[in-house]
């Protein structure tokens, strides 16, 4: 038995998230079907991050075991030939049998895209949240700073989370405003905000709940100083709404 690690990129718009479901339609289900068709085996694929329905990934990691003698580069070419065009394998290599893509991860980073103005390109709607309000990015930055470090993030945890502990460490949380976004060699003007967060791990819906709270701060509905009390309360009801999935990207996993 040898073990193969995959670096995967996908547009999550059409899919029900990463995690396999009995109804199918997930990234994991599709990858397993393709790998099994190539190797002729029933394979078990383990991913590093269980992205939600509609969430995108630039650097998802996954591992499977196989008895196949096919080389990793052959497996990658065969997978990309069979996968839908909105799922790509960017890297494929043999790895150690002990490697676990989730438990061995040191850091994960996500970013979230927001259109704060009332007008933007038709080509971006799949990949950002149209807030349609003036947002105070400086207040959002001050609020974000209060979430840095090791804390119990129960206030930002979605229901159904199976984590044994709610303590996580956020290493960086940056709010960046820009008047231009580049996409497919074109430049689109607008009022865009990018929120990037890096942590040792995340709770279910944690990033989207943090983003939703920061947007409420940007609107002036929550004081930037109140975020500390929201965090300390460990009560999800005190934080802001869950931001839509379509603006969220799994950026990178560091080992």
Secondary structure as GFF3:
##gff-version 3
##sequence-region A 1 255
A	DSSP	beta_strand	2	10	.	.	.	ID=ss1
A	DSSP	three_ten_helix	12	14	.	.	.	ID=ss2
A	DSSP	alpha_helix	27	39	.	.	.	ID=ss3
A	DSSP	beta_strand	45	47	.	.	.	ID=ss4
A	DSSP	beta_strand	56	66	.	.	.	ID=ss5
A	DSSP	alpha_helix	72	82	.	.	.	ID=ss6
A	DSSP	beta_strand	87	95	.	.	.	ID=ss7
A	DSSP	beta_strand	107	115	.	.	.	ID=ss8
A	DSSP	three_ten_helix	125	127	.	.	.	ID=ss9
A	DSSP	beta_strand	129	130	.	.	.	ID=ss10
A	DSSP	alpha_helix	137	145	.	.	.	ID=ss11
A	DSSP	beta_strand	149	152	.	.	.	ID=ss12
A	DSSP	three_ten_helix	154	156	.	.	.	ID=ss13
A	DSSP	beta_strand	167	183	.	.	.	ID=ss14
A	DSSP	beta_strand	186	199	.	.	.	ID=ss15
A	DSSP	alpha_helix	206	219	.	.	.	ID=ss16
A	DSSP	alpha_helix	226	233	.	.	.	ID=ss17
A	DSSP	three_ten_helix	236	238	.	.	.	ID=ss18
A	DSSP	three_ten_helix	245	247	.	.	.	ID=ss19
A	DSSP	beta_strand	248	254	.	.	.	ID=ss20
###
